[in-house]
């Protein structure tokens, strides 16, 4: 009797808003025409990229082994048709990083796609590297790529904004918000117990975010802690 595997491809992804409910019921065969959205390589945002990838790879979908393999093959075929699509390259980063090896998970392949995105958009490419290394629990490498992202050129319609946190943390500190499509990103210690994350966003009049302290959602910073960087 053939064993049927059911796979959560992305158990580490956390959606803290109604975003996670938005894609319930979507098929992994979602139309890939959304890659037309990412022609502007320098002004595309992480939020926009990740939201588009959520439509391709729904957060709450549980895959059979064959569905997961078909998803990977569809993504690889779509990349052949649209090789410069940041969205499809990011979808493959997510797949290769989070999927089990027996359905094609491959960290080296994920890094190759991060490198390609880096050639198109330095900031998003650095975040791609950080994503791969943070989910592989290689936090030193993840932090190095995050720091490298801060040297990326700032498009004219974007701002650098700083999120700061000054309370005691036992293990780790993460941030989610509407600027990163409610996906976890690490905040890194600057010294003396101060944590920071600088993000590149369009002007953010209604920024919403939460800090996850030691993997517990127990703190909501005030708007004053989200400041435009000098």
N, C-alpha and C positions, 0 to 999 in steps of 0.2 A: 504494500500500500504506500503510495507516494505521499510524503509529508508535505503539508501546505504551510508555508511560513507567512506570518503576518508581521509587517515591519513598520515601526515608527521611524521614519527617516531622520526626523529632527527633534529628538526628545529634549534637547537643550534650549530650543527656542521658546521664549516666553512672550506672550502677548498679554499686556495688562489692561488693555482697553477693549472695546467691542470689536476691535480689528479682528480678533481671532474668530469671531462668529460670522464675519463678513463672507468668508469663503467656504463655509460648510456646504457640502454637496457638490462642489465643483469637481470636475473630472481632471485626472492628470493629463487628459488629452486637450486641455484648454487651448484655444486658438493662440498661436504664437505671434499674431500680427502686432501685439503690443510692442514688439521690438522696434517698431517705427517711431516710438516715443523717444528713443535715445540717440538721435542724430547729432545733438549738440553736446559734444564730448566734454567741453569745459564747463558748461553751466548745469549739467545734470546733477541732481542731488542724490545723496544716499537714501533719503526717504522715498524719492520717486522710484529709484532702482529697486529697492527692497519691496515696495508695494507691488510693483509689476511682477517681481519674482514670486510673491505670495499668490498671484493669480495662476502662475504656471505650476507651482508646487504648493498646494493648499496646506496650511499649517496643521489642520486637524485630520487630514486624510490618513487612514491606515492602509498601507500597501501590502498586497501579496508580493511574494518574491518575483513573480513574472511582471506584475505591474511596475515594480521598482526598476526592473531591467528595461522594460519598454520605455519608461520615463527617461532613463539615461540615454537610450538609443535615439529617442525623439529629440532630446536636447542636443546630442552630438550631430544629428542630421540637420537640425535647425541652424547650428553654428556653421556648418558647411555652406548653408544658404545665406547666412548673415554673419560672416566672420568678424565684422567690426562691432557687433552689437554688445554693448557693455552689459545689458540686461541678461542676455543669454550666457555670456561669460560668467556673470555673477551667479546665475542659477546653477551653473556647473561647479563653481566654487562651493556653493552650499551643498550640492549633491555629493561631490567627491569628498568633502570634509566630513559630512554627517552620516552618509550611508555606510552600512556594514561592507566589509571587503567582498563578501560573496555575491553582492549585487553590483560591485564596481566601485565601492569606496576606495579612494586613492588620494592621499594627502599630497603626493608629489604632483599629480595632475592638477589638483586645486591650486597649488603654488604656481604652476605654469599659466593658469588663467589669470591669477592675480598679477603676474608679470606682464601679461598682455594688456590688461586694463591699465596698469601703471604707464605703459607706453602711450596710452590715449589720455589719461587723466591721472596725474601723480597722486592727488589726494585720495581719490576713490581706490586707486591701486594699492596704496599703503594700507587703507582700511581693509582691503581684501586680504593682504598678507596678515594683518592683525587678527582678522576673523579666523583664518586657518590655524594660526599658532595658538590663539586663546582657546579654541575648542579642542586643540590637541594638548592643552595644559602646559604649553611651553610659554610661560608668561613673560620671561625675560625677552624672548624674541618678539612676542606680541607688543610689549612696551616699546621696544626699539623701533618697530615699524610705526606705532602710534606717534612717537616723537618725530620720526622722519616725515610723517604727514604734515607736521606743523610748518615745514619749510616749503610747502606747496604754494604756488602763486595764487593770489586771491582774485577770482573773477570780479568784475565791477559790480555785479548785482548781489554779491555775497558779503557776509560779515564773519569775522572770527568772534565767537562768544565763549566765555569761560563759565564753567560750572564748578563751584568750590564747595568743599565739605571739610569741617574742622572738628568732627567728633571722633571718639575712639572706635577703632575697628579691630576685631579680633583676627579675621581671616581675609576677607575681600570686600570690595566696594564696587558696585555696578550701577549704571545709570540706564534708564529707558525713557524715551520721550517721543513726542511727535516729530522731532527732528531726525530720529533714526528708525522711524516706523515701529516704535515700541519693541525693539530688539535690544538685548543686553549688550552693553559695552563696558569695559572696565574703566574705573577711575584709578589713577596712579598716584602714589605718594610722592609729594615734593620734599618731604622732610618735616620733622617736628609735628608729625601727625596730621599734616594738611594734605588733602587730596584734591585733585583737579582733573577736569577734562575740558579741553578746548575743542569746539566743534565749528565747522564751517557750515553756515546756513544762510538762506535768504533772510532779510530783515524779519525778525520774529516778534510780532506784536502779541501773539497768543501762544507762546511756548508753554507746553505742558510736559512735565516729566516727574519721575519718581526715582529715588535712590534706594537701591537694594543693599542693605548692610548685612554682611555675613549670611547671605542668601535668604534674608528675611525682609519682606517689604514693610518696613516699619518707620519710614521717615519720608515726609513730603517737604522738600525745601521751599522756602519762600521765594517769591519772584525776585527779591533783591539779590539772591544768590546766583541769578543768571544774568551776567553782565557782559556788555560789549567789551571785547578786549582792546587795549590801547595799542 
